[in-house]
Amino acid sequence: MKYEEMNEENNFSMVNQFILVGFSDLPKIQGLLFGLFSVIYLVILLGNSLIITITSLDPALQKPMYFFLGNFSSLEICYVSVTLPRMLKDLWTQDRSISRLNCATQMCFVLMLGATECFLLAVMSYDRYVAICNPLHYPLVMNHKICVQLAVGSWIGGIPVQIGQTCQIFFLDFCKSNKINHFFCDIPPILQLACGNTSVHEISVYLVALLFVIVPFMLILASYSKIIGTILRLPTATGRAKAFSTCSSHLVVVLLFFGSATITYLRPKSTHSPGIDKLLSLFYTIVTPMFNPLIYSLRNKDVIAALRKLFLKK
């Protein structure tokens, strides 16, 4: 191994380096994992870049719904690029050491972009609510200025809180081990390494999770309860099917992301398991970004038509 594991007799309060355990417990398939995650990363980059391209260039997609979809695809590329290249480097070199500063930086970006995803998914549900429940007011309510303000608010809304939370966690002393049993620097596995009683920090994590996960999720549920009620009152089956098709893609992404994130950050500390934590994290950091373009493309005729036009031009 190219990295050194800390001796438990050392002074851990000044630890300047961690070890990301990642998938080192599967030594025989390191090459397979590197190939698999490389392909996944390429798929995420290409798929989401296609969505960004068509929502920017196709005149038929110059609508608020696709403006937010383009933002969401940009976010997915940023989100996965914070964790996946580092994981690929660890799998390739087997050097899993990461400095305290780099670990804090990675965690901060994961948290900020995660908050952005929560806000953006809530904004997208509000867009669908206005479009379906108040169609006559839609052009006025969701004008370009409002859309830009909602998008910017989603991108920057979580920055101050998440920077503060990251600083709070990395000001802790670490005295159990310097091995992070995860494939990126995330809050639960790092808190497990901290000295003494971390209950105050755990409460802080729960409060922030309630703010950035539960509140947007409740807003999404409220929007969809109104949307479903409106759809069921539509007079024709064709109208109901068309209205539901514009929402179903977004709803699938919401369930994938919020389901895994909620279980990760809001379940009791005693139930945390490294294997389950890694699996859940794969869902909201890799699986959702990978399936995002596919989910939105298969359920949206406008996106399919725009993709056909793009490839025909090529």
Disulfide bonds with the S-S distance in Angstrom:
Cys103-Cys185 1.97
Cys175-Cys195 2.31
